[in-house]
Amino acid sequence: MTSRTDLVDSGVPWLGRVPTGWKTKPLWSMFERTKDVDHPEEQMLSVFREFGVVAKDSRDNINKTAENRSIYQLVHPGWLVANRMKAWQGSVGISSLRGIISGHYICFAPRHGEDNRYLNWLLRSTAYTNGYGLLSRGVRIGQAEIDNDQLRLMPILLPPAQEQRAIADYLDRETARIDTLVEEQQRLIAMLRERRASMIGSALTPTELWDRRRIKYIGQTNLGKMLDAGRAAREGDRMRPYVRAADVRADGSVNLVDLNEMPFSDAEMEFFDLRAGDVLLIEGGATVGRPGFVFDSVPGVAFQKTVNRLRLGEQADARFVYWSMLRLYETAYYTTHFSAVSFVHLTGEKLREIELWLPPFDEQRAIAAHLDDQTARIDSLVAESERFIELARERRSALITAAVTGQIDVREAA
């Protein structure tokens, strides 16, 4: 694949230079804004950043379908659909399906003879995602609404028809290859994580020599300080960094840099301190019970109420207990054993009553060392695969933008 040299200024800053002979048309000249409702029998569609317009039930989707499906808009193949609040994130696409879609989307019927596959690649490219961002205004954190009048004027980059088809064929083929490699790596990651979970479960399977002990008999638990960063500091208080639930990471580490701060007295700092060997457990929310481990003492750093601190006594190895608590979390222990109207909370009372299987102390240390070593090897392989996926997706995105804006010549690609 070669880079093109016949490039000229497109006149659009976010498009940059494009091949000679390529033209632009405003979106309004190619698409007509349409809203056709009252088709409840049609299949539900949705727009994903990663996939464009797809059948809603073909992907995991947290958005619930309304009971009254008559309010949804009908979409035909070739129609342009954009999520007005998330166009800047890439939630845009040309539909290849007939179905109904949320009334929060903007739908456009085609009034052109261009190649729909090319337009789908173009309008979902990084170049155009950046363009949508320039036409959007923020309404709340993480959302920005696209300006409809400006969207109508958005320039659509159009190569000659034969080249549009060549670009679409090239991207269909090359992205499919990349997607296949990504899927292989995702399957490998899933297999490695299953192996990791199985290894932990096997290592923690009790024998007749193990004892069952409640946490309150092997350590002390404390819930962190209530957040009161906005109150006036008392005499002697100082602003101190503190660990919150978001700082207890999925890999079991605890973030200890660039922490939020609030006032603590010296006495509070002594009570809410963090020492090497402390096990931290998230108190509530979607990750309730997820543990983290403090490897080194961190004088001057405390913890907030969204986190429980478990400090073990001499009967239990802290690292063994961490692995035991991780096993509970990964087997959905908290959501299974604790009933709640809305969210499960791991209160100090509940935490202290949890029972763990404990082998003799030397065996605890040996099991913990074994799990540290073996899981580190698996985690290294997972990290390599995740990095491969990240690079593959970056290449995919760059390849799409390069092809649809004419930075590479695909006309002779086999």
C-alpha positions as CSV (number, residue, x, y, z in Angstrom):
1,M,0.0,0.0,0.0
2,T,1.5,3.4,-1.0
3,S,0.9,6.9,0.2
4,R,-0.6,9.3,-2.3
5,T,1.2,12.4,-3.4
6,D,-1.6,14.1,-5.4
7,L,-2.9,15.8,-2.3
8,V,-4.4,19.3,-2.0
9,D,-5.9,21.3,0.8
10,S,-9.5,20.3,1.3
11,G,-10.4,23.6,2.8
12,V,-11.7,21.8,5.9
13,P,-9.2,22.0,8.8
14,W,-10.2,18.7,10.4
15,L,-10.0,16.9,7.0
16,G,-6.7,18.3,6.0
17,R,-5.2,17.4,2.6
18,V,-7.2,15.1,0.2
19,P,-6.5,13.8,-3.3
20,T,-7.0,16.0,-6.3
21,G,-10.4,15.3,-7.9
22,W,-12.2,14.4,-4.7
23,K,-15.0,16.8,-3.9
24,T,-17.2,17.6,-0.9
25,K,-20.9,18.1,-0.6
26,P,-22.9,19.4,2.4
27,L,-24.7,16.8,4.3
28,W,-28.1,18.4,3.6
29,S,-27.7,17.9,-0.1
30,M,-27.3,14.1,0.4
31,F,-29.6,13.4,3.3
32,E,-33.1,14.6,4.4
33,R,-34.0,14.7,8.1
34,T,-36.8,12.2,8.7
35,K,-38.8,11.0,11.6
36,D,-41.2,8.1,10.9
37,V,-42.8,6.6,14.1
38,D,-45.6,4.1,14.9
39,H,-43.9,0.9,13.7
40,P,-43.9,-1.2,16.9
41,E,-43.6,-4.5,15.1
42,E,-40.2,-3.8,13.6
43,Q,-36.9,-5.1,15.1
44,M,-35.0,-2.9,17.5
45,L,-31.8,-1.3,16.3
46,S,-29.1,0.6,18.2
47,V,-25.9,2.6,17.3
48,F,-22.6,1.4,18.9
49,R,-19.4,3.3,18.8
50,E,-17.5,0.2,17.8
51,F,-20.0,-1.4,15.4
52,G,-22.3,1.3,14.0
53,V,-26.0,0.5,13.4
54,V,-26.8,-3.1,14.6
55,A,-29.7,-5.1,15.8
56,K,-30.0,-4.2,19.5
57,D,-30.2,-7.8,20.7
58,S,-27.0,-8.7,18.8
59,R,-24.9,-6.8,21.4
60,D,-24.9,-6.3,25.2
61,N,-26.9,-3.2,25.8
62,I,-27.7,-1.6,29.1
63,N,-30.4,0.7,27.6
64,K,-33.9,-0.7,28.1
65,T,-36.5,-0.7,25.4
66,A,-39.6,1.4,26.3
67,E,-42.9,-0.4,26.7
68,N,-44.5,1.8,24.1
69,R,-42.5,0.9,21.0
70,S,-44.6,3.2,18.8
71,I,-42.4,6.1,19.8
72,Y,-39.4,4.6,18.1
73,Q,-38.3,5.8,14.6
74,L,-38.3,3.6,11.5
75,V,-34.9,3.3,9.7
76,H,-34.3,1.7,6.3
77,P,-31.1,0.4,4.8
78,G,-28.9,3.3,3.6
79,W,-30.3,5.7,6.2
80,L,-27.9,7.8,8.3
81,V,-28.4,7.5,12.0
82,A,-26.6,9.6,14.7
83,N,-26.8,9.7,18.5
84,R,-27.2,13.5,19.0
85,M,-25.5,13.3,22.4
86,K,-22.7,10.9,21.5
87,A,-21.9,11.6,17.9
88,W,-18.5,13.0,19.0
89,Q,-17.7,9.6,20.5
90,G,-18.5,7.8,17.2
91,S,-22.1,6.8,17.7
92,V,-23.0,7.4,14.0
93,G,-23.5,5.1,11.1
94,I,-25.2,4.2,7.8
95,S,-27.7,1.4,8.5
96,S,-27.7,-1.8,6.5
97,L,-30.8,-2.9,8.3
98,R,-34.5,-2.1,8.5
99,G,-35.8,-1.5,12.0
100,I,-36.8,1.0,14.7
101,I,-34.5,3.1,16.8
102,S,-34.7,5.5,19.8
103,G,-36.3,8.9,19.3
104,H,-33.2,10.4,20.8
105,Y,-31.3,9.6,17.6
106,I,-31.3,11.8,14.4
107,C,-32.3,9.9,11.3
108,F,-31.7,11.0,7.7
109,A,-33.1,9.4,4.5
110,P,-30.7,9.3,1.6
111,R,-31.0,11.5,-1.4
112,H,-27.9,10.5,-3.2
113,G,-26.3,7.8,-5.4
114,E,-23.0,7.3,-3.5
115,D,-21.7,4.0,-2.1
116,N,-23.3,3.4,1.3
117,R,-20.4,1.2,2.5
118,Y,-17.9,3.9,1.8
119,L,-20.1,6.5,3.5
120,N,-20.4,4.3,6.6
121,W,-16.6,4.0,6.8
122,L,-16.2,7.7,6.2
123,L,-18.8,9.0,8.7
124,R,-17.4,6.6,11.4
125,S,-13.8,7.5,10.9
126,T,-11.7,9.3,13.4
127,A,-11.6,12.4,11.1
128,Y,-15.3,12.7,11.2
129,T,-15.6,11.9,14.9
130,N,-13.3,14.8,15.5
131,G,-15.5,16.9,13.2
132,Y,-18.6,16.0,15.2
133,G,-16.8,17.1,18.3
134,L,-16.3,20.5,16.9
135,L,-20.0,20.8,16.2
136,S,-21.1,19.6,19.6
137,R,-21.6,21.6,22.8
138,G,-21.4,20.2,26.3
139,V,-24.6,19.7,28.3
140,R,-23.3,17.5,31.1
141,I,-20.2,15.5,32.0
142,G,-19.4,13.0,29.3
143,Q,-22.1,14.3,26.9
144,A,-22.1,16.9,24.3
145,E,-25.0,17.6,21.9
146,I,-24.3,18.1,18.2
147,D,-25.6,21.3,16.7
148,N,-28.3,20.2,14.1
149,D,-27.8,23.3,11.9
150,Q,-24.1,22.8,11.8
151,L,-24.5,19.1,11.1
152,R,-26.5,19.9,8.0
153,L,-23.6,21.8,6.7
154,M,-21.0,19.2,7.4
155,P,-18.9,18.5,4.3
156,I,-19.1,14.9,3.1
157,L,-15.9,13.9,1.3
158,L,-16.6,12.1,-2.0
159,P,-14.0,10.3,-4.2
160,P,-15.1,9.1,-7.7
161,A,-17.7,6.3,-7.5
162,Q,-15.2,3.6,-8.5
163,E,-12.8,4.6,-5.9
164,Q,-15.5,4.7,-3.2
165,R,-16.2,1.0,-3.9
166,A,-12.5,0.2,-3.9
167,I,-12.1,1.9,-0.5
168,A,-15.1,0.0,0.9
169,D,-13.8,-3.3,-0.4
170,Y,-10.3,-2.7,1.0
171,L,-11.6,-1.7,4.4
172,D,-14.1,-4.6,4.6
173,R,-11.3,-7.0,3.9
174,E,-8.5,-5.4,6.0
175,T,-10.6,-4.6,9.1
176,A,-12.0,-8.2,9.0
177,R,-8.5,-9.5,9.2
178,I,-7.7,-7.2,12.1
179,D,-11.0,-8.1,13.8
180,T,-10.2,-11.8,13.5
181,L,-6.8,-11.3,15.2
182,V,-8.5,-9.3,18.0
183,E,-11.1,-12.0,18.5
184,E,-8.4,-14.6,18.8
185,Q,-6.6,-12.6,21.4
186,Q,-9.9,-12.0,23.3
187,R,-10.5,-15.8,23.4
188,L,-6.9,-16.3,24.7
189,I,-7.5,-13.7,27.4
190,A,-10.8,-15.4,28.4
191,M,-9.0,-18.8,28.6
192,L,-6.2,-17.3,30.7
193,R,-8.6,-15.7,33.1
194,E,-10.5,-19.0,33.4
195,R,-7.2,-20.8,34.1
196,R,-6.3,-18.1,36.7
197,A,-9.7,-18.4,38.5
198,S,-9.5,-22.2,38.5
199,M,-5.9,-22.1,39.9
200,I,-7.1,-19.8,42.7
201,G,-10.1,-22.0,43.5
202,S,-8.0,-25.2,43.5
203,A,-5.3,-23.7,45.8
204,L,-8.0,-22.5,48.2
205,T,-9.9,-25.8,48.4
206,P,-9.9,-26.8,52.0
207,T,-8.7,-30.1,53.4
208,E,-9.5,-31.8,56.7
209,L,-6.5,-29.9,58.3
210,W,-8.1,-26.5,57.6
211,D,-10.2,-24.5,60.1
212,R,-13.2,-22.3,59.4
213,R,-12.8,-18.9,61.1
214,R,-14.9,-15.8,61.1
215,I,-12.9,-12.7,60.1
216,K,-13.7,-11.0,63.5
217,Y,-11.5,-13.7,65.1
218,I,-8.5,-13.2,62.9
219,G,-8.3,-9.5,62.4
220,Q,-9.7,-6.0,62.8
221,T,-12.0,-4.2,60.4
222,N,-12.6,-0.5,60.1
223,L,-14.7,1.5,57.6
224,G,-12.9,4.7,56.4
225,K,-13.7,8.3,57.3
226,M,-16.9,10.0,56.1
227,L,-16.1,12.4,53.3
228,D,-16.3,15.9,54.7
229,A,-13.8,17.8,52.4
230,G,-16.2,20.8,52.3
231,R,-16.4,21.5,56.0
232,A,-14.3,24.1,57.8
233,A,-11.1,22.5,59.2
234,R,-10.8,22.2,62.9
235,E,-7.8,23.6,64.7
236,G,-4.9,21.2,64.1
237,D,-6.5,19.6,61.1
238,R,-4.5,19.1,57.9
239,M,-5.4,18.2,54.4
240,R,-4.4,14.6,53.9
241,P,-4.7,12.3,50.9
242,Y,-7.1,9.4,51.2
243,V,-7.8,6.2,49.3
244,R,-11.4,5.8,47.9
245,A,-13.1,2.9,46.2
246,A,-11.9,4.0,42.8
247,D,-8.3,3.6,44.0
248,V,-8.8,-0.1,44.7
249,R,-7.9,-1.4,41.3
250,A,-9.1,-4.5,39.5
251,D,-5.7,-6.1,39.6
252,G,-5.5,-6.0,43.4
253,S,-3.2,-3.0,43.6
254,V,-4.0,0.2,45.4
255,N,-3.4,3.6,43.8
256,L,-1.4,5.8,46.2
257,V,-0.6,8.8,44.0
258,D,-2.5,11.9,43.0
259,L,-5.2,11.1,45.7
260,N,-8.1,13.3,46.7
261,E,-7.6,15.1,50.0
262,M,-9.8,16.1,53.0
263,P,-9.1,17.4,56.6
264,F,-7.8,14.9,59.1
265,S,-6.7,15.5,62.7
266,D,-3.6,13.7,64.0
267,A,-5.7,11.3,66.0
268,E,-7.8,10.5,62.9
269,M,-4.6,9.8,60.9
270,E,-3.5,7.3,63.5
271,F,-6.8,5.6,63.3
272,F,-7.2,5.7,59.5
273,D,-3.6,4.9,58.6
274,L,-2.5,2.3,56.0
275,R,0.2,-0.2,56.8
276,A,1.9,-3.0,54.8
277,G,-0.3,-6.0,54.8
278,D,-3.6,-4.2,55.0
279,V,-6.4,-5.7,52.9
280,L,-8.8,-3.1,51.5
281,L,-12.3,-4.0,50.4
282,I,-14.8,-1.9,48.4
283,E,-17.8,-1.1,50.6
284,G,-20.6,-0.9,48.0
285,G,-21.6,-0.4,44.3
286,A,-21.0,-2.6,41.3
287,T,-17.6,-3.8,42.6
288,V,-18.6,-4.4,46.2
289,G,-16.1,-6.7,48.0
290,R,-13.3,-6.3,45.5
291,P,-10.1,-6.5,47.5
292,G,-6.9,-4.6,47.2
293,F,-3.6,-5.2,49.0
294,V,-1.3,-2.6,50.6
295,F,2.3,-3.9,50.0
296,D,4.1,-1.0,51.8
297,S,3.2,1.3,54.7
298,V,2.2,4.7,53.5
299,P,2.5,7.2,56.3
300,G,0.2,10.2,55.9
301,V,-2.3,8.4,53.6
302,A,-5.7,7.5,55.0
303,F,-8.9,5.9,53.6
304,Q,-12.4,7.0,53.0
305,K,-15.8,5.4,54.0
306,T,-16.2,3.7,50.6
307,V,-13.5,1.3,51.7
308,N,-13.1,-1.2,54.5
309,R,-9.7,-1.9,56.0
310,L,-9.0,-5.4,57.2
311,R,-5.9,-5.7,59.3
312,L,-4.9,-9.3,60.2
313,G,-3.5,-10.7,63.4
314,E,-0.9,-13.4,63.9
315,Q,-3.1,-16.3,63.0
316,A,-3.6,-15.4,59.4
317,D,-1.2,-14.5,56.6
318,A,-2.4,-11.2,55.0
319,R,-1.6,-12.3,51.5
320,F,-3.5,-15.6,51.9
321,V,-6.5,-13.7,53.2
322,Y,-6.3,-11.3,50.2
323,W,-6.5,-14.3,47.8
324,S,-9.4,-15.8,49.9
325,M,-11.3,-12.5,49.7
326,L,-10.6,-12.2,45.9
327,R,-12.1,-15.7,45.5
328,L,-15.2,-14.6,47.3
329,Y,-15.5,-11.5,45.1
330,E,-14.9,-13.5,41.8
331,T,-17.5,-16.1,42.7
332,A,-20.2,-13.4,43.4
333,Y,-20.3,-14.2,47.1
334,Y,-21.6,-10.8,48.2
335,T,-24.5,-10.5,45.7
336,T,-25.5,-14.1,46.5
337,H,-25.3,-13.9,50.3
338,F,-26.4,-10.4,51.0
339,S,-29.9,-9.2,50.2
340,A,-30.5,-5.6,49.3
341,V,-33.3,-3.5,47.8
342,S,-30.9,-1.7,45.4
343,F,-27.2,-2.0,46.2
344,V,-25.3,-4.5,48.3
345,H,-23.2,-2.9,51.0
346,L,-20.3,-4.7,52.7
347,T,-20.7,-3.1,56.2
348,G,-18.3,-3.7,58.9
349,E,-20.8,-6.0,60.7
350,K,-21.2,-8.2,57.6
351,L,-17.5,-8.3,56.9
352,R,-16.6,-9.4,60.4
353,E,-19.1,-12.3,60.2
354,I,-17.7,-13.8,56.9
355,E,-16.1,-17.2,57.4
356,L,-12.8,-18.2,55.8
357,W,-11.1,-21.5,55.5
358,L,-7.6,-21.3,57.0
359,P,-4.8,-24.0,56.8
360,P,-1.9,-23.9,59.2
361,F,0.0,-20.6,59.0
362,D,3.1,-22.0,57.1
363,E,0.7,-23.5,54.6
364,Q,-1.1,-20.2,54.2
365,R,2.2,-18.5,53.3
366,A,3.2,-21.2,50.9
367,I,-0.2,-21.1,49.1
368,A,0.0,-17.3,48.9
369,A,3.5,-17.4,47.5
370,H,2.4,-20.0,44.9
371,L,-0.6,-17.9,43.8
372,D,1.5,-14.7,43.6
373,D,4.0,-16.5,41.3
374,Q,1.6,-18.3,39.1
375,T,-1.0,-15.5,38.7
376,A,1.8,-13.1,37.9
377,R,2.8,-15.2,34.9
378,I,-0.8,-15.4,33.7
379,D,-1.3,-11.7,34.2
380,S,1.8,-11.0,32.1
381,L,0.4,-13.0,29.2
382,V,-3.0,-11.2,29.6
383,A,-1.2,-7.8,29.5
384,E,0.6,-8.8,26.3
385,S,-2.6,-9.8,24.7
386,E,-4.3,-6.6,25.8
387,R,-1.5,-4.5,24.4
388,F,-1.8,-6.4,21.1
389,I,-5.5,-5.6,21.0
390,E,-4.9,-2.0,21.8
391,L,-2.3,-1.7,19.0
392,A,-4.5,-3.6,16.6
393,R,-7.4,-1.3,17.2
394,E,-5.2,1.8,16.9
395,R,-4.0,0.4,13.5
396,R,-7.6,-0.3,12.5
397,S,-8.7,3.2,13.3
398,A,-5.7,4.8,11.5
399,L,-6.2,2.6,8.5
400,I,-9.8,3.6,8.1
401,T,-9.1,7.3,8.3
402,A,-6.1,7.0,5.9
403,A,-8.3,5.2,3.4
404,V,-11.4,7.3,3.5
405,T,-9.4,10.6,3.3
406,G,-7.2,9.4,0.5
407,Q,-3.9,9.3,2.4
408,I,-3.2,5.8,1.0
409,D,-4.0,4.6,-2.5
410,V,-6.2,1.5,-2.4
411,R,-7.2,1.4,-6.1
412,E,-4.8,-1.4,-7.0
413,A,-5.1,-3.3,-3.7
414,A,-5.8,-7.0,-4.3
